[in-house]
Amino acid sequence: MDRRKFIGGLLLAPVAAMAAGGDIVIRNAKILTVTKGSLDGSILIRNGKIAEVGPNVTAPAGARVIDAGGQFVMPGIIDCHSHIATEAVNEGSVSVSSMTGIEDTVNPEDIGIYRALAGGVTTANILHGSANAIGGKNVVIKMRWGKDAPEILLDGAMPGIKFALGENPKRRGGSDSGIATRLRYPATRMGVEDVIREAFTDARAYKATLDDYKARAAKGERVIPPRRDLKLEPLVEVLEGKRFVHAHCYRADEILMLLRVADEFGFKIRTLQHVLEGYKVAKEIKEHGAGASTFSDWWSYKVEAYDAIPYNAALMHKKGVLVSLNSDDAEMMRHLNQEAAKSVRYGGLTDDEALALITINPAKQLAIDSRVGSIEVGKDADLVIYDKHPLSNYAKVQKVFIDGEMYFERDKDMSDRAVREARRKQLMEKQKAAATAARPAGGRRPQ
C-alpha cells in the first residue's frame, strides 16, 4: 500500500500515489536504451512495463502524455553494493554470520531511498557489512518510496550472501597498542582463508547428510531428518548454485585465493566487490566467471587501496570481465552517473559502455537483467529523465519511474520545499511551547 511519510516530523508524500494507473507515453525524448543504441522518439508504458519504444509511437486513447522536451531518458540506475535502508549491518561478533540476513531489517522509511531516487537510482543490492569472512544474506530492493518493507523488495531476485577479505574481517581479531581488544579469530589473511574453507567443509558434510536423508526418504524409508543448521543452510545453497556470493576484496593475492577456494568446493564467486586490484588479475577473474563491481577512482583511503587506479573498470572490461560501478555510500549513490562518466576519461569507454556499468551490467550480475537494466519492450518501466546527457556533470534528474509509477519529480520536490519548511517551523514552535508549559514555576527542573 502507499503510505505518507513523516521524515523528522515533516510530511513527505510519495509521488507514486499521484501518478499510478493508465497508459503513459513519454514522447519527444532522446532515448538511451544502453543495449540497442540511442534514438529520438517515444516510450509507451503499460501495466508497469515498457510496451513500445520507437521514433513513432502512437499514444493510446486516454494515455497520459509526458513531453520530455528533447531531454534524455535512460534505464534506472542499479547499484550493486549499498547499505542504505539498514543500520548496524555488521554482526561482527563471529567470523561466520551466514545465519543472519538483511531482508527482515530493511527500513522503507530511510530517507536514503528518496535521495537515491533523486540521483536516478531505482534498484540496489543491499548487503551485510564486511566485518566477517562470511557475512549475512543480502536483499535486492527497488526504491519504491512510500511503500512498506515487503513491497520494496524485488520479488524473484536471486538470493545472495556477503563474503569479505582483507583488513576488515582480520582486524576484528587484532589488537590495539599491543592490548588484545578483540578475541575473535581470524587475525590474519591466512586465517580468513581458513575460516572460509572450514565453513564450506562443514557445509559440504551437512549437504551430504541432507542428500542422504532425502534419498532414503524418497525410497519410503522411515528416517529421522537431520537437525537444521541455520548457519550452514545458506552455504549449502551456495554449493547448489541457489545463492550468489558477493565478496568484498581489494588485493590481487586475496582475489586469487578466494577464486581457488571457490574452485576447490565447486562454486562460483558471482561478484568481486570493490576489487581495486582486479586489473592485475583480470584474466583469472574472467576464467573463473566472476563479475567485478568496483569504484571509479577511490584511492589511498586505507593501505589496501594504495594500488587502486582509475583505469581499473575499463581494463577489466576490456579483458572480458563483466564490470559494474557501485557506491557503497549513500552520498555517492546519488551521482553514479558521474562515476560512470569517469570511465570515459580513464579508459576510453564509449558512452554506452560507460552507462552499462551502472545499468545492464549490474543487472546481469544480480541476474535481474530480464526485468531491468535497459530500455527494451517487456522490461519493467524503470526509467529516468535527465535534462542533459547523464554522463554530463551538469545533468540533473527530472523524473524517475519505477514499474511505470512516478516516484520522483524535481519540480514537485522544489515546490514542496516551502510547504515542508513552514510545517517544520510550525512543529518546532509547538514543541517549544509544550516544553515551556511543562517547565515548573521558578524555572527549576524537577529532581
N, C-alpha and C positions, 0 to 999 in steps of 0.2 A: 504494500500500500504506500501511497505518497504521504509524506509527513511534512509538517512545517517545523523548521529547525530554529532553535534558540542557541546562538553562539555568544556566550558571555552575557546572556540576558537579552540579546538583540534578535529581533525577528528576521529570519532569512529564509525566504520561500524558494523551494526548488522550481526552476523554470519549467521542468518536465511536467509539472501539474497543470501548466497553462498551455502546453503545446502538443499534447498527445492526441492521437486519433486522426484517421483520414489519410489520404494520399498527400504527399509533399513533393513538389518539384523545385529543385534548385537549378535555376537557369542562368544563362549569361555568365558562366564560370570558366576559369582556367583549371581544368581537372587534371590532377597529378595522380594517375592510377597506381604508380610505382612499378607494377608488373607488366602493364600493357601500354606504356608510353603516356604521353600527355595530349590533351585535345581541348579545344574550346567547345563547350556545349552544355548539356543539362544532365541531371540525375533525377530519376523518379524513385521515390521511396514509398514502399507499400508494405503494410503489416510489419514494419520494423526492419525490412530487408531492402537491399538495392535491387529494384525491379528492372531498371533500364538505364543505360549510360550511352550517350552519343551526342552528335552535333545537332540532331533534330529530334528531340523528344517532345511528343505532344502531351500537354497537360490534360489529364482526365477531368471530366466534369466534376466540379466541387473540390478539386485539389487545391491545397494551399500552395501558392507560388511564392518563392523567395528569390528575388533578383539579387544575384551575387555582385552585379555591377562590375564584372571583369575581375573580381578577386579570385584568389586561389583556393581550391578545395582539395584536400588530401585525406588519406585514411587517418583515423585516430592513432595517436602515438601509443606505443606499447613499451612499458618499462619492465625489463626482465629481472630487475633487482631493486626492491623497495621495502621500506619498513613503516610506511605510513599506516594509519588506522590501527596501530598496535602500540603497546608500551611494554616495557620490561621483557624484551624479546629474547634475552639470553637466560636459559636455565643453566647457569654456569657452575652449579654445584656438583655436577657429574660430567664425565667425559663423553658419555653416550646418552643423549636425551631423546632418542627416537620415539619414545612413548608420548612425547608432548607434541602439540600442534597449534598452529596459528588460528585455524578456522573458528574455533569456539570463542576466541577472544578478540575478533575483529570488531572495531568500533566504527559504525557507519556515521557517527557524528563528528569524527575527526575533521577539523577544518582543512587539513591537508588534502582531503579528497576534492573539496571545492577549488582549492588553489591549483591542484593538478589539472583539473578541468580548464581553468583559466590559461594553462600552458599547453592545452591541446592533448593532454594525456587521457585516454579513455579506458585503458586496461593496464594492470600491473600485477607482477608476481610478488606476493608479499611473503617474505622469507623470515625464518628464525634467524637469530644473530649468529656470530662467528666465534663464540666462546668455547664451542665443543668440536672435537674431532668429527663426531656425528651429532648433528643438532636435531631440531624438531621438524615437523612436517609443515610444508608451505601451503598457500592457497592463492588462487588467481581470482582477482576481483575486477569488476567493471565499476567505473566511477559514477554509479547511479546515485548521485547526491539527493538526499531526501527519502531514500528507501531504507527499510530495515536490514539488519545484518544478513539474514539468509538471502535477501534479494540482491545484494551487491555481489554475491559470489557468481562466478562464471560456471554455470552448470556444464558438466561434461568435460571440463578441463582435466588433463592428466594429473594425478596427484604427484607430488614431489617431496623431496627431503633435502635439508641443507647439510653439507659437509663443510669443514674448514681445515685449512692447513696453515702452518707458519706461526707467526708471533702470537696471534690471538688465542688459539687453543693451548699453546705450550706455556704462555706466561701465567696462565691460571695455576700452574704447578710450580712457578718460580718463587723467587724471594726478593724482598726489598731491603737494601742496605745490609745484606747478609743475614737478615732475620726471616725465617720461613713464615710467610703470612698466608700462604695458600697451600694446603696439603693435599692437592689433587694431582693425580697422575694423568697426563704426562707433563714433563717439564722440558722436553727436547723434541726436535723434529723427528728423531728416530722413534720416540715414544708415541707421537701422533700416528705414525705409520702402524706401529704395533697395535694401538687401540683399534684402528680400522680393521686390520687383519684379524684380530681376535674376535671382534664383533661379528664379522662375516663367517668366521669359522663356527661360531656358535649358531649363527643363523642358518648355515648350511646343514648343521646337525639337526636343528629344530625342524627345518623343512623336510629332512629325510624321515623324521618321526611323523610329521603330518601326512606325508605322502604314503607312508606305510599304513597309517590308520585309515586313510581314505580308500586305499586299495583293498584292505581287508574288510572294511565295512561294505564296499561295493559287492563283495562276494557273499555277503549275508552273514559274516561272522559277527558274533557279539563281542565287541571290543570297547574298552574304555577310552574315550577321547583324551588326547594329551592335554596337559594343563596349558592354558593360554599364557603366552608371554607377550605382553603388550609392547615390550621394547624390541623384541625380535620380529614381530609380525611385519612392521614396515620394511625391515631389511629382507625378509623373505619375498615381499612384493618387489623389491629391487632385483633380487635374483631371478624372479619370474618375469621381469620386464614390465611390471604393472605400476611401477613408481619411478619417476625420474630422480636422478642425483644432480643437484646444483652445488658445485664445490667452490667455496671461497679459496683463492690461491693467489700467489704473486710470483714466486721464484721458479725458474725453469727446472731446477733439480727436483723440486717437490711436485711440480706438474707431472714430470716423468714417473716419479714414484707412485703417484695416485693412479696413473694410467696402467702401470704394471700390476698394481694390486687389483684393479678392476678386471684386467685381462685374466689374472690368476683365478678369480672367482666367477668369471664368465658373464659380467655385466658391463654396461656402457655408462660412462660419465656423459650425461646429457649436455650440461654446460659447465665450463670452467668460468667462474665469476671473478671479475677484476683482471686476472690473468695478465698482469702487466709485463711479464717477460715471455708472453706467448710467442712473440716474433722470433725468439731464439729457437723454439721447438715447434714451429707451426707445422712442419712436415709430420712429426709424430702425433700431434693433435689431430690432423687430418686423417692419418692412417687409423687412429683409434675410432674416429667417427664422432668426436666430441665437438660441441659448439663452443664459442667463446663470447662472453658478454663482458665488455671491458669499459674503461673510462676513456674519454677522448684524449686528455692530456694531464691528468693528475700526476704529480711527481714530487718525490722527496719529502712527503709528509710523515714517513717513517722509513726505517732502514731498508725494509723490503721493497720500497718503491724507488730506490735510487737509480735503478737501471730502466725505469719506465721511459718510453719515448712517445711522442705524439703520432708517430707513424705506425704504431702497433696495430691498430684496427685495419688499416689499408694493407699492411704487409701480410697479416693473417688471411685477409680476404683474398689477396692475390695468390696465396698458396692453396686456396680452395677450402678454407675453414669457413663455416657458417658463423658470421660475426654480427653481434649487436652492440649497441651502446646502452649502458644503464646509468642510473643516477646514484643509487644508494644514499640519497639525500633529498629531503622534501623540498629544499630550495632549488637545487639543480634540476629536479624533476620538472620544474616549470619552464625550463628552456632547453629541453633535449634537442629541439630543432636546431638551435645554435651549436650544441655539442656535435651534432651530425655534420654541420657545415665545416667544422674544423678538419674533417677527413678529406674535404676537397682541397683545402690548403696543404695539409700534411698527408700526402699520399696520392693526390691527384685522382680521387674517385669522381665519377660522374655524379650529376645531381640525383639521378635515380638510385645509384649505388649508395649514395650518402643517405637518402631518405629511407632506403631499405634497412639501414642499420637500426632504425627506430620504429619500423612498421612490420614489414613482411618477415624479416629475419628473426626478430624476437617471437613473432607469431609461430614460425616454424620450430623454434627452439622449445616453445611451450606446447607444440602440437595443437594449436588452435587456428592454424592458417586456413582451414576450410571455412572459417567464420569471419576472421578479421585479418587486418594487415595490408589490405589492398582494396582498391575500388573495382569490384567485379560483381556482375549480376549474381544474385543468390546469397551474397555475403551480408552479414549484419550491417545495417546502416550506421556505422560508427564513423562520423565524418567531422572534419574541422575546416572552417573557413578562415583563412588569413587575409589580411588586407594587402600584403605583399608576399613575394615568394618566401616560403617558410625557411629557406636557408639564408635569408637576409637577416642581419642584426636588427633591422628596423621593423620586421614583421610582427604584427600583433594578432592574437586570436580574436576573432569577432563572434563566432558562434561555434558551438560544439553539440553534435548529435550523438546519442547512443541508442541503438535499436530504434532509430527513427524519431526519438524524442529529443527535444532541445533541452539540454541541461545547463548550458551557459550561454549568455548573450551579453556582450560587453556593454552595449548601450543601456540595457536594463540595469546591469550592475552599477554603472556610473550614475544613472538617475536615482537609484535606490539609496545611494550612499547618504544623501542629505536626510532622507527619512530615517535611516538607521542611526545617524548621528544625533538627530533630535530625540529619538527613542532612548538612546544611550544616556543623554543628559537628563532626560526625564526619570529614568531608573536610578541614576546617581543621586538626584535630588531627593527622590523618595527614600532611598537608603539612608541618606544623610539625615533626613527628617526623623526617620524611625530610630536612628542611633541617638539623636538628641532627645527624643521623647523617653527613651529608655534610661537616660542618664539620671541618677538620683540628684535631689536638691543639694546644692553646695558644690556640685561638680565632682564629688568623690566617688570613686568606683567602689562597688561592694567588695568586701574582703572575703 
